[in-house]
Amino acid sequence: EQRAESREQRAESREQRAVKMISFEYDTQFIEALSFGKIIGLTRTPLVDEQPIQPSLLEKANDLIHMNAPLWRKALPDYHGNQCMEIASRLYALLNSHGIAADIVVGSVSIQGKSLYAITPELIAKEAMQPGDNNSGLNLHAWISLGGDSIVDYSLPSMLVETMGAPPHFWQAGFVESAADLFNQSIKYRPMVVGAQILGLVNSYDPQDMLESIQSFSRKQR
């Protein structure tokens, strides 16, 4: 029994080390992503940084997102798996307009070691510096960060139901978790650039315009 317990302890220890390693890896990548925007010509400073956040902030953001779901989901298709930029833009505007600092992260995700998006920092840089040259568009993923290794993603779960056999209740669910917790579920995020401004270059509009419209409307209502 003692030997069996020792093996279990060793397995648990390996798992804990793996989680710590991926958490450190994400932290390092996130720091690089925070500075990458400036390198490729983004002019706005990210609204978040690499400092860890309190779990209570994730809970506050999650509550706000749920309370306002009819608003930010308006006119979206039922399937959210191909709506990552639109959803990230709406949540960016929602969270910041309610005093929760949030910014958009662009990068890739791997599930059980399989990459879902053919995107690299080099492709992002090329598109940012020469918008429109990439006629096929960028195969990227966008999500929200509140800082540190926090991840807010209401697009990917839909895709997991459609393509990976995830439970049906994931269809319009969202991740509001840490990168380390998601790694425990074999979901590995790879941040490449932080800043809503990047979507203004690769998408049809800058999410900052949406945020400023909401803030302007709120001021008029006072």
Backbone as JSON, one array per atom type, in Angstrom:
{
  "sequence": "EQRAESREQRAESREQRAVKMISFEYDTQFIEALSFGKIIGLTRTPLVDEQPIQPSLLEKANDLIHMNAPLWRKALPDYHGNQCMEIASRLYALLNSHGIAADIVVGSVSIQGKSLYAITPELIAKEAMQPGDNNSGLNLHAWISLGGDSIVDYSLPSMLVETMGAPPHFWQAGFVESAADLFNQSIKYRPMVVGAQILGLVNSYDPQDMLESIQSFSRKQR",
  "N": [[0.82, -1.2, 0.0], [1.95, 1.2, 0.75], [3.83, 1.53, -1.28], [2.13, 1.84, -3.51], [0.83, 4.19, -2.79], [2.99, 5.88, -2.86], [3.61, 5.87, -5.59], [1.31, 7.12, -6.59], [1.59, 9.59, -5.39], [3.9, 10.44, -6.65], [2.97, 10.62, -9.29], [1.06, 12.61, -8.99], [2.73, 14.68, -8.24], [4.22, 15.02, -10.61], [2.2, 15.92, -12.28], [1.54, 18.34, -11.04], [3.93, 19.71, -11.41], [3.9, 19.91, -14.18], [1.69, 21.61, -14.56], [2.62, 23.92, -13.3], [4.74, 24.46, -14.99], [3.47, 25.01, -17.47], [2.01, 27.19, -16.72], [4.05, 29.0, -16.17], [5.14, 29.11, -18.73], [3.04, 30.25, -20.22], [2.91, 32.71, -18.9], [5.39, 33.82, -19.6], [5.14, 33.95, -22.4], [2.99, 35.71, -22.52], [4.05, 38.09, -21.52], [5.84, 38.64, -23.58], [3.97, 38.98, -25.61], [2.7, 41.29, -24.77], [4.55, 43.27, -25.33], [4.92, 42.94, -28.02], [3.08, 44.21, -29.64], [3.87, 46.9, -29.82], [6.2, 46.6, -31.27], [5.24, 45.88, -33.77], [3.92, 48.1, -34.56], [1.61, 48.97, -33.21], [-0.07, 51.55, -31.5], [-1.32, 52.06, -29.11], [-1.14, 51.61, -25.6], [-1.32, 48.47, -23.95], [-4.21, 47.59, -21.99], [-3.98, 45.95, -19.86], [-1.72, 44.02, -17.78], [1.11, 41.87, -16.94], [0.81, 41.13, -14.32], [-0.42, 38.97, -11.75], [-3.93, 38.38, -11.24], [-6.66, 38.77, -8.89], [-8.76, 36.01, -7.97], [-11.34, 36.86, -7.46], [-11.78, 38.94, -9.23], [-12.05, 37.68, -11.69], [-14.43, 36.34, -11.13], [-16.16, 38.52, -10.81], [-16.09, 39.6, -13.39], [-17.18, 37.44, -14.8], [-19.78, 37.34, -13.73], [-20.77, 39.82, -14.63], [-20.69, 39.44, -17.41], [-22.55, 37.36, -17.71], [-24.9, 38.58, -16.75], [-25.32, 40.49, -18.69], [-25.68, 39.08, -20.99], [-27.88, 38.91, -22.94], [-27.54, 41.36, -24.2], [-24.83, 41.51, -25.28], [-24.83, 39.25, -26.83], [-26.6, 39.79, -28.81], [-27.89, 39.52, -32.08], [-25.9, 37.75, -32.81], [-24.91, 34.67, -34.37], [-26.14, 31.37, -33.46], [-24.07, 29.54, -33.29], [-20.96, 30.06, -32.0], [-18.36, 29.56, -32.62], [-16.92, 30.55, -34.82], [-16.79, 33.21, -34.37], [-14.93, 34.66, -32.96], [-13.47, 37.15, -33.01], [-15.48, 39.09, -33.13], [-16.96, 38.53, -30.78], [-14.96, 38.85, -28.81], [-14.49, 41.57, -29.2], [-16.93, 42.71, -28.4], [-17.06, 41.91, -25.71], [-14.8, 43.16, -24.75], [-15.59, 45.85, -24.95], [-17.81, 45.81, -23.24], [-16.76, 45.0, -20.68], [-14.74, 46.95, -20.12], [-16.29, 49.27, -20.15], [-17.65, 49.01, -17.84], [-15.82, 49.38, -15.91], [-13.95, 47.35, -15.56], [-10.81, 46.5, -16.26], [-9.75, 45.33, -19.32], [-8.35, 43.53, -22.08], [-7.77, 42.65, -25.54], [-6.51, 39.59, -26.7], [-4.56, 38.07, -29.17], [-3.86, 35.05, -30.78], [-3.05, 31.57, -30.66], [-4.52, 28.29, -30.15], [-4.15, 25.11, -28.68], [-5.42, 21.83, -28.63], [-5.2, 19.01, -26.76], [-2.6, 18.8, -27.72], [-2.88, 19.34, -30.42], [-2.77, 21.87, -32.76], [-5.14, 24.4, -33.36], [-5.2, 26.61, -34.94], [-3.6, 28.18, -37.64], [-1.46, 30.2, -37.12], [1.12, 32.62, -36.62], [3.5, 34.7, -34.87], [4.94, 36.03, -36.83], [3.25, 36.09, -39.08], [1.21, 37.68, -38.07], [2.6, 40.07, -37.69], [3.25, 40.71, -40.35], [0.69, 41.18, -41.45], [-0.15, 43.31, -39.85], [1.67, 45.3, -40.54], [1.39, 45.46, -43.25], [-1.47, 45.78, -44.11], [-4.11, 43.89, -45.56], [-2.63, 42.6, -47.52], [-2.55, 39.91, -47.15], [-4.49, 37.92, -48.66], [-6.06, 35.72, -48.09], [-6.79, 35.95, -45.48], [-6.28, 35.87, -41.89], [-5.75, 33.01, -39.96], [-6.62, 32.95, -37.02], [-7.01, 33.18, -33.39], [-8.99, 34.93, -31.02], [-9.2, 36.28, -27.77], [-10.14, 37.38, -24.43], [-8.22, 39.11, -21.99], [-7.8, 39.73, -18.53], [-5.56, 40.38, -17.34], [-2.39, 39.02, -16.19], [-2.46, 35.46, -16.19], [-5.06, 35.16, -16.94], [-8.0, 34.13, -18.72], [-10.64, 34.85, -20.82], [-13.07, 33.55, -22.7], [-15.53, 33.21, -24.96], [-15.98, 31.98, -27.33], [-14.47, 29.73, -28.24], [-15.5, 27.35, -26.83], [-17.87, 26.64, -28.24], [-16.84, 25.8, -30.7], [-15.52, 23.53, -29.83], [-17.57, 21.79, -29.26], [-18.63, 21.43, -31.81], [-16.49, 20.38, -33.34], [-14.82, 18.77, -31.77], [-16.2, 17.06, -30.16], [-17.12, 17.89, -27.65], [-19.2, 18.22, -24.66], [-22.73, 18.98, -25.13], [-23.6, 21.16, -23.57], [-21.59, 22.97, -23.71], [-22.06, 24.57, -25.85], [-22.91, 27.35, -25.96], [-21.37, 28.21, -23.93], [-18.74, 29.62, -21.83], [-15.23, 30.17, -21.26], [-13.87, 31.26, -18.3], [-11.28, 31.56, -16.83], [-8.03, 30.5, -15.57], [-4.97, 30.2, -17.46], [-3.51, 27.99, -16.63], [-5.44, 26.37, -15.37], [-7.04, 25.73, -17.56], [-5.2, 24.32, -19.05], [-5.11, 22.0, -17.57], [-7.32, 20.81, -18.56], [-6.49, 19.98, -20.97], [-6.3, 22.07, -22.76], [-4.53, 24.42, -24.36], [-3.44, 27.64, -24.43], [-1.89, 30.05, -26.55], [-0.58, 33.04, -26.38], [0.05, 35.82, -28.56], [-0.03, 38.53, -29.33], [-1.02, 41.43, -27.59], [-3.71, 43.64, -27.35], [-6.42, 45.55, -28.33], [-6.3, 47.07, -30.59], [-5.09, 45.64, -32.63], [-7.11, 44.21, -33.86], [-8.36, 46.14, -35.27], [-6.76, 46.32, -37.45], [-6.76, 43.82, -38.69], [-9.38, 43.16, -38.88], [-12.75, 44.34, -39.54], [-13.3, 46.59, -38.01], [-12.2, 48.71, -35.27], [-12.23, 47.64, -31.97], [-12.1, 49.56, -29.99], [-13.58, 51.7, -30.88], [-16.19, 50.85, -30.5], [-16.24, 50.68, -27.69], [-15.85, 53.4, -27.02], [-18.17, 54.51, -28.08], [-20.13, 53.38, -26.41], [-19.35, 54.5, -23.98], [-19.72, 57.21, -24.53], [-22.5, 57.27, -24.93], [-23.33, 56.54, -22.36], [-22.49, 58.75, -20.87], [-24.2, 60.71, -21.84], [-26.57, 59.88, -20.8], [-26.52, 60.57, -18.2]],
  "CA": [[0.0, 0.0, 0.0], [2.84, 2.34, 0.82], [4.4, 1.72, -2.61], [1.07, 2.38, -4.37], [0.64, 5.58, -2.41], [4.16, 6.61, -3.33], [3.46, 6.06, -7.03], [0.27, 8.14, -6.78], [2.16, 10.87, -5.01], [4.83, 10.84, -7.7], [2.17, 11.03, -10.45], [0.47, 13.92, -8.67], [3.82, 15.65, -8.26], [4.53, 15.3, -12.02], [1.1, 16.74, -12.81], [1.69, 19.69, -10.48], [5.06, 20.34, -12.08], [3.46, 20.25, -15.54], [0.83, 22.79, -14.49], [3.48, 25.07, -13.01], [5.54, 24.73, -16.18], [2.64, 25.65, -18.49], [1.67, 28.51, -16.21], [5.22, 29.84, -16.39], [5.27, 29.3, -20.17], [2.04, 31.24, -20.64], [3.32, 34.01, -18.36], [6.49, 34.31, -20.44], [4.57, 34.31, -23.71], [2.12, 36.87, -22.35], [4.94, 39.25, -21.41], [6.31, 38.92, -24.95], [2.82, 39.47, -26.39], [2.42, 42.66, -24.34], [5.49, 44.18, -25.99], [4.97, 42.69, -29.46], [2.26, 45.2, -30.33], [4.68, 48.09, -30.11], [7.16, 46.23, -32.3], [4.58, 45.81, -35.09], [3.33, 49.39, -34.9], [0.44, 49.39, -32.45], [0.28, 52.79, -30.8], [-1.97, 52.14, -27.8], [-0.59, 50.75, -24.55], [-2.31, 47.5, -23.48], [-4.96, 47.98, -20.79], [-3.68, 44.96, -18.83], [-0.3, 43.67, -17.71], [1.4, 40.48, -16.61], [0.63, 40.86, -12.89], [-1.55, 38.07, -11.45], [-5.15, 39.03, -10.74], [-7.38, 38.03, -7.85], [-9.89, 35.21, -8.49], [-12.59, 37.62, -7.33], [-11.96, 39.76, -10.43], [-12.62, 36.77, -12.68], [-15.83, 36.11, -10.76], [-16.89, 39.75, -11.1], [-16.23, 39.68, -14.84], [-18.1, 36.39, -15.21], [-21.13, 37.78, -13.36], [-21.15, 40.91, -15.54], [-20.93, 38.86, -18.74], [-23.81, 36.62, -17.67], [-26.0, 39.53, -16.57], [-25.51, 41.25, -19.92], [-25.64, 38.16, -22.13], [-28.8, 39.28, -24.03], [-27.02, 42.54, -24.89], [-23.65, 41.27, -26.12], [-25.1, 38.15, -27.77], [-27.6, 40.24, -29.78], [-27.61, 39.37, -33.52], [-24.87, 36.74, -33.07], [-25.45, 33.35, -34.69], [-26.11, 30.44, -32.33], [-22.73, 28.96, -33.25], [-19.99, 31.13, -31.72], [-17.0, 29.09, -32.86], [-16.21, 31.36, -35.82], [-17.11, 34.6, -34.05], [-14.04, 35.05, -31.85], [-13.12, 38.57, -33.03], [-16.68, 39.86, -32.8], [-17.27, 38.33, -29.36], [-13.91, 39.51, -28.03], [-14.71, 43.02, -29.31], [-18.09, 43.07, -27.58], [-16.72, 41.74, -24.3], [-13.84, 44.24, -24.48], [-16.37, 47.07, -24.73], [-18.65, 45.62, -22.06], [-15.99, 44.97, -19.44], [-14.1, 48.24, -19.86], [-17.31, 50.29, -19.88], [-18.09, 48.8, -16.46], [-14.71, 49.6, -15.0], [-13.06, 46.18, -15.45], [-9.78, 46.62, -17.3], [-9.65, 44.12, -20.13], [-7.83, 43.78, -23.42], [-7.91, 41.53, -26.45], [-5.3, 38.83, -27.01], [-4.63, 37.3, -30.4], [-2.87, 33.98, -30.77], [-3.49, 30.26, -31.09], [-4.92, 27.36, -29.09], [-3.94, 23.69, -28.98], [-6.24, 20.89, -27.86], [-4.51, 17.72, -26.69], [-1.4, 18.89, -28.53], [-3.19, 19.65, -31.82], [-3.02, 23.29, -32.95], [-6.38, 24.67, -34.09], [-5.07, 27.83, -35.75], [-2.31, 28.3, -38.33], [-1.06, 31.6, -36.96], [2.41, 32.83, -35.99], [3.79, 36.12, -34.7], [5.44, 36.59, -38.09], [2.09, 36.38, -39.92], [0.53, 38.83, -37.47], [3.42, 41.25, -37.99], [3.1, 41.02, -41.77], [-0.64, 41.75, -41.66], [-0.21, 44.6, -39.17], [2.5, 46.27, -41.24], [0.92, 45.56, -44.64], [-2.85, 45.3, -44.06], [-4.77, 43.56, -46.82], [-1.79, 41.81, -48.41], [-2.86, 38.5, -46.95], [-5.82, 37.83, -49.24], [-6.82, 34.61, -47.52], [-7.14, 36.24, -44.1], [-5.47, 35.2, -40.88], [-6.4, 31.94, -39.2], [-6.2, 33.28, -35.65], [-8.03, 33.16, -32.35], [-8.97, 36.12, -30.16], [-9.88, 36.13, -26.49], [-9.99, 38.52, -23.52], [-7.41, 38.97, -20.78], [-7.95, 40.72, -17.46], [-4.21, 40.49, -16.78], [-1.8, 37.75, -15.77], [-2.78, 34.33, -17.08], [-6.52, 35.04, -17.04], [-8.55, 33.94, -20.06], [-12.09, 34.94, -20.97], [-13.26, 33.11, -24.09], [-16.89, 32.72, -25.21], [-16.06, 31.5, -28.7], [-13.88, 28.41, -28.4], [-16.32, 26.21, -26.41], [-18.78, 26.28, -29.33], [-16.06, 25.03, -31.66], [-15.18, 22.23, -29.25], [-18.76, 20.95, -29.45], [-18.79, 21.18, -33.24], [-15.4, 19.65, -33.98], [-14.03, 17.93, -30.87], [-17.06, 16.18, -29.38], [-17.36, 18.38, -26.29], [-20.61, 18.1, -24.26], [-23.61, 19.99, -25.73], [-23.78, 22.37, -22.76], [-20.52, 23.91, -24.07], [-22.43, 25.25, -27.09], [-22.8, 28.8, -25.77], [-20.67, 28.44, -22.66], [-17.51, 30.39, -21.96], [-14.15, 29.95, -20.31], [-13.42, 32.41, -17.51], [-10.37, 30.76, -16.02], [-6.61, 30.74, -15.77], [-4.35, 29.35, -18.47], [-3.1, 26.74, -15.99], [-6.63, 25.54, -15.17], [-7.45, 25.23, -18.87], [-4.23, 23.3, -19.44], [-5.54, 20.77, -16.9], [-8.36, 20.24, -19.42], [-5.8, 19.74, -22.26], [-6.5, 23.24, -23.64], [-3.33, 25.24, -24.19], [-3.48, 28.92, -25.15], [-0.58, 30.63, -26.93], [-0.75, 34.46, -26.7], [1.07, 36.36, -29.46], [-0.05, 39.99, -29.25], [-2.09, 41.97, -26.74], [-4.14, 44.99, -27.73], [-7.59, 45.57, -29.2], [-5.95, 47.78, -31.82], [-4.71, 44.69, -33.68], [-8.3, 43.83, -34.61], [-8.64, 47.22, -36.21], [-5.93, 46.11, -38.63], [-7.06, 42.55, -39.36], [-10.82, 43.01, -38.93], [-13.42, 45.47, -40.19], [-13.36, 47.78, -37.16], [-11.41, 48.71, -34.04], [-13.13, 47.51, -30.81], [-12.07, 50.79, -29.2], [-14.68, 52.54, -31.35], [-17.38, 50.36, -29.81], [-16.14, 51.11, -26.3], [-16.05, 54.86, -26.92], [-19.59, 54.76, -28.34], [-20.85, 53.04, -25.18], [-19.0, 55.5, -22.96], [-20.38, 58.45, -24.92], [-23.93, 57.11, -24.66], [-23.51, 56.54, -20.91], [-22.35, 60.12, -20.39], [-25.39, 61.47, -22.24], [-27.7, 59.45, -19.98], [-26.37, 61.07, -16.81]],
  "C": [[0.87, 1.26, 0.0], [3.46, 2.62, -0.54], [3.38, 2.34, -3.56], [0.85, 3.85, -4.07], [1.8, 6.43, -2.93], [4.08, 6.87, -4.83], [2.42, 7.14, -7.33], [0.81, 9.53, -6.45], [3.11, 11.38, -6.08], [4.07, 11.32, -8.93], [1.56, 12.4, -10.22], [1.53, 15.0, -8.74], [4.19, 16.02, -9.69], [3.47, 16.2, -12.63], [1.22, 18.18, -12.31], [2.83, 20.44, -11.15], [4.68, 20.76, -13.5], [2.61, 21.5, -15.55], [1.66, 24.04, -14.21], [4.28, 25.47, -14.23], [4.7, 25.47, -17.23], [2.22, 27.03, -18.04], [2.82, 29.47, -16.44], [5.39, 30.13, -17.88], [4.28, 30.34, -20.67], [2.44, 32.64, -20.15], [4.42, 34.63, -19.22], [5.98, 34.76, -21.8], [3.72, 35.57, -23.61], [2.94, 38.15, -22.23], [5.46, 39.64, -22.79], [5.18, 39.51, -25.79], [2.47, 40.91, -26.03], [3.32, 43.66, -25.06], [5.49, 44.04, -27.5], [4.16, 43.72, -30.25], [3.05, 46.44, -30.72], [5.65, 47.82, -31.24], [6.52, 46.28, -33.68], [3.78, 47.07, -35.4], [2.06, 49.78, -34.19], [0.82, 50.57, -31.57], [-0.34, 52.9, -29.41], [-1.33, 51.15, -26.82], [-1.67, 49.76, -24.11], [-2.95, 47.94, -22.17], [-4.74, 47.02, -19.64], [-2.18, 44.72, -18.8], [-0.14, 42.24, -17.22], [1.16, 40.14, -15.14], [-0.57, 39.95, -12.64], [-2.74, 38.86, -10.92], [-5.79, 38.16, -9.67], [-8.51, 37.21, -8.48], [-11.21, 35.97, -8.43], [-12.84, 38.5, -8.54], [-12.53, 38.91, -11.57], [-14.1, 36.52, -12.4], [-16.68, 37.34, -11.07], [-17.13, 39.89, -12.6], [-17.24, 38.65, -15.34], [-19.54, 36.78, -14.91], [-21.63, 38.86, -14.31], [-21.5, 40.37, -16.93], [-22.26, 38.12, -18.77], [-25.0, 37.56, -17.57], [-26.33, 40.26, -17.87], [-25.51, 40.38, -21.18], [-26.62, 38.54, -23.25], [-28.29, 40.47, -24.85], [-25.86, 42.17, -25.82], [-23.83, 40.11, -27.1], [-26.06, 38.58, -28.9], [-27.08, 40.14, -31.22], [-26.45, 38.42, -33.82], [-25.54, 35.43, -33.5], [-25.36, 32.43, -33.48], [-24.72, 29.81, -32.17], [-21.71, 30.08, -33.11], [-18.57, 30.78, -32.12], [-16.22, 29.87, -33.89], [-16.46, 32.86, -35.61], [-16.15, 35.19, -33.02], [-13.72, 36.55, -31.84], [-14.3, 39.45, -32.64], [-17.01, 39.75, -31.31], [-16.23, 39.01, -28.48], [-14.1, 41.03, -28.05], [-15.85, 43.47, -28.41], [-17.78, 42.96, -26.09], [-15.69, 42.79, -23.86], [-14.6, 45.53, -24.14], [-17.2, 46.96, -23.45], [-17.85, 45.74, -20.77], [-15.38, 46.34, -19.12], [-15.11, 49.33, -19.56], [-17.88, 50.16, -18.48], [-16.93, 48.84, -15.48], [-13.81, 48.4, -14.76], [-12.06, 46.24, -16.59], [-9.61, 45.29, -18.01], [-9.04, 44.49, -21.47], [-7.92, 42.49, -24.23], [-6.54, 40.91, -26.72], [-5.54, 38.06, -28.3], [-3.52, 36.25, -30.36], [-3.47, 32.69, -31.27], [-3.89, 29.43, -29.88], [-4.62, 25.94, -29.58], [-4.82, 22.85, -28.07], [-5.56, 19.53, -27.92], [-3.32, 17.68, -27.65], [-1.62, 19.25, -29.98], [-3.53, 21.13, -31.95], [-4.26, 23.5, -33.81], [-6.26, 25.83, -35.05], [-3.67, 27.92, -36.34], [-1.85, 29.75, -38.3], [0.3, 31.65, -36.26], [2.6, 34.32, -35.76], [4.24, 36.79, -36.0], [4.27, 36.95, -39.03], [1.3, 37.57, -39.4], [1.28, 40.11, -37.8], [3.25, 41.67, -39.44], [1.76, 41.7, -42.04], [-0.75, 43.14, -41.04], [0.54, 45.68, -39.94], [2.07, 46.49, -42.69], [-0.52, 45.05, -44.71], [-3.42, 45.02, -45.45], [-3.94, 42.73, -47.77], [-2.08, 40.32, -48.31], [-4.31, 38.25, -47.39], [-6.68, 36.74, -48.62], [-7.26, 34.86, -46.09], [-6.27, 35.44, -43.14], [-6.3, 34.18, -40.12], [-5.95, 32.06, -37.75], [-7.35, 33.07, -34.68], [-7.86, 34.41, -31.49], [-9.75, 35.83, -28.89], [-9.59, 37.36, -25.63], [-9.05, 38.15, -22.37], [-7.76, 40.09, -19.8], [-6.6, 40.99, -16.8], [-3.71, 39.13, -16.32], [-2.16, 36.63, -16.73], [-4.29, 34.1, -17.19], [-6.97, 34.93, -18.49], [-10.07, 34.0, -19.99], [-12.39, 34.66, -22.44], [-14.66, 32.5, -24.25], [-17.06, 32.27, -26.66], [-15.59, 30.05, -28.82], [-14.78, 27.25, -27.96], [-17.29, 25.72, -27.48], [-18.06, 25.41, -30.36], [-15.75, 23.63, -31.12], [-16.36, 21.26, -29.34], [-18.84, 20.5, -30.9], [-17.73, 20.22, -33.8], [-14.66, 18.65, -33.09], [-14.88, 17.03, -29.97], [-17.27, 16.6, -27.94], [-18.84, 18.26, -25.95], [-21.46, 19.24, -24.82], [-23.75, 21.27, -24.91], [-22.64, 23.38, -22.97], [-20.94, 24.85, -25.2], [-22.33, 26.76, -27.0], [-22.19, 29.12, -24.41], [-19.42, 29.29, -22.9], [-16.48, 29.95, -20.95], [-13.85, 31.27, -19.61], [-12.51, 31.81, -16.45], [-8.93, 31.22, -16.21], [-6.08, 29.81, -16.85], [-3.95, 27.99, -17.88], [-4.29, 25.82, -15.79], [-7.11, 24.95, -16.49], [-6.48, 24.16, -19.37], [-4.56, 21.96, -18.79], [-6.64, 20.06, -17.68], [-7.83, 19.99, -20.84], [-6.04, 20.85, -23.26], [-5.36, 24.22, -23.36], [-3.4, 26.48, -25.07], [-2.07, 29.44, -25.39], [-0.8, 32.1, -27.32], [0.39, 34.97, -27.58], [1.12, 37.88, -29.47], [-1.24, 40.4, -28.41], [-2.42, 43.38, -27.2], [-5.29, 44.95, -28.71], [-7.28, 46.21, -30.55], [-5.61, 46.83, -32.96], [-5.93, 44.28, -34.5], [-8.73, 44.92, -35.58], [-7.85, 47.08, -37.5], [-6.32, 44.86, -39.4], [-8.56, 42.31, -39.51], [-11.43, 44.27, -39.52], [-13.48, 46.73, -39.33], [-12.51, 47.59, -35.91], [-12.38, 48.63, -32.85], [-13.16, 48.77, -29.93], [-13.2, 51.73, -29.62], [-15.98, 52.14, -30.67], [-17.4, 50.8, -28.36], [-16.43, 52.59, -26.16], [-17.5, 55.24, -27.21], [-20.43, 54.48, -27.1], [-20.59, 54.09, -24.11], [-19.67, 56.83, -23.25], [-21.88, 58.4, -24.63], [-24.21, 57.17, -23.16], [-23.41, 57.94, -20.33], [-23.6, 60.94, -20.69], [-26.6, 61.1, -21.36], [-27.64, 59.98, -18.54], [-27.06, 62.41, -16.64]]
}
